[in-house]
Amino acid sequence: MFSSLFHGVLTYLFLSQFQNLAGAFPPVSIGVTYSRLANNLPPAQETIDLCRQKGLRKIRLYKPHKDALNALQHSALEVILGVGNEDIVKLAFTKGFAENWVNTYVRPYKGAVGFTMIAVGHGINPGDRLAQALVPAMQALKDILHTDEELLTIYVTTPVNINWLSEIHPPSAATFDARYMITIKPIVEFLQQGSPVMLCDLYPYYAYKQNPAYKDIALDYALHSSSTVMVQDGNIGYTNMLDGLIDAFMFAMEKVGVLDVKVYVSETGWPISPGVDLATPQNAETYILNVFKRLSAAAKSPKSRWPNQIFIYNLYLQNQAIGETRNFGLFRPNKQQIY
């Protein structure tokens, strides 16, 4: 069982509307991902009601599930709407597909669902052939959205991950992978030209576990537990790896001449995996608590000018997810709060 103290803090943060964050831009609240790789999840309406009850104010959908979109109407949740990987090539190269997609999943809900972004694809690496279709797919969606004044505020973007970088530590050494710059640079330039948000799926858990660059750094750096500088990078001190990973992307963009694109953490979390040393309930508890504390403080990484929006992966445990992915979740499928 997780500690009663953690349960109390989490409940407070869930219910808090962060009313003391006046002046923070953009407003900071808890985001959560709604991946549905399971056969035992509650109906979408119950899920959205649960989000509202617990004070979750932002949600990321990986695909435009109609039941979720219907449930989100007039919910006051901010929504990142996902495009499935299977639709990317059709969006990019099939005439009329983007218009039909927007007419099916966006226009019927305008004014009722709080779309903030459309995220094209998920889990794509820069060397994947699918990555070459991202810019034309994003452009096709943007062109259709810009025919409707009520949809102009919806950004079109794509989620990336640390596989897009050749180095991640120290943050100032980060660069995009030179082997794939012919794919990466047009994506970053697209974001700079009117969709100024880079969505980054960032997991200190995996980075600490797999990258030897962190072997001499205490686990507290990955768990976001330190209040003192643990990594000194030039004149910038880092107390936690999440800040370091955010700034790694900021540095990488800076090196290709892009200075004004925000980094949002579109996924982060810590699994509970029996038999895995790092993936203990205590570590998962600590990391999630510290991320929520960060949100309540409207914190930002050293190179960010705005608080970094963060989405916790995932709303539910998923019994059909592959490998360790099934061990991330805030709630069980019966809606029991894990923490």
C-alpha positions, 0 to 999 in steps of 0.5 A: 500500500502507498503511504497515507501521506502521499494519498493526502497530498495527491488528493489535495493536488487533484482537487486544487484548482491552482488558484494561487498561480495567478500570473503563470502562463500558460495556466498549469494543471494536471494532465493525464494520458488516456491510452486504452490498451486494455479490455477491461476499462470503464466506459468513456463517460465514467472516465471523463467524470472521474477526471473531473472529480479528481481535478484532472484538467488536461487529457491526451487522446492517442486516437480520436475515439468517438465515445471519448469525444462525446464524453468530453463535450462541455467537460471543460477539459483541455484536449490533445487529440491524437492521430493514429499512426495508421492514418499518417500516410493517408493524411499526407498523401491522400487527397481529401483525407485530411478534410474528412478527418477534421470534418469527422473528429474536430468540426462536430465538436468545436465549441463543445470540446476544448481542443488545444492540439492535434498530435500526429502519431505516437512512438515514431523514431526519426529513422522510421519511414513513417517519420518522413510523412509527418510534415506533409500530414501536419501541413494537410491538417493545418491547412484544413484547420485554417479554413475555419476561424473557430479552429485557428487556435488548435496547434498541429504537432507531433510527439518526439522522444529521446531517440531523436537526440544523439546526446542527452547528458549533459543537456547543453551537449544535446543535438538532434541525431545528425543521421536524420536531420533531413527529417528532423529539421523540417519538423522543427521548422514547421513547429516554429512557423505557427505550431510552437509546441514540441511534445516530448515523451520523457521518462527519467526512469528509462533514461536512468536505467538504460543510459550509462551517462547517468551511472555516477549520478544518484537516483534522486536526480531521476526521482526529482527528489533533490532540492540541491543541484546534482548536475552542473552544466556550465552556468546552469545547475540541475536538481532533476533529470526531467528538467535536464531532458526538457532542456536537452530538447531546448538546446537541440532546437537552439542549435538548428536556429529554433528559439521560440518553441515551447517544450511540453512533456506529453508523457512521463511516469514511473512503473511498478514492476515486480522484480525490477529494482528501480520500478518499486512502489516507493520509487513510483510514489516518489516520482509521481508526487514530485511531478505533481509538486512541480505542477503545483509550483508552476515550475519550469526548466532553466531554459524554459520561459513558461511553466512546462505542461506535463501529462502523466502516463497513464490514467489506467493500468492497461492489461493488453499493453506490451511489457513494462508499459502495462505497469504505468497508471494512476487508477486501476480499471475499477477506478480505484486510485493506486496512489 
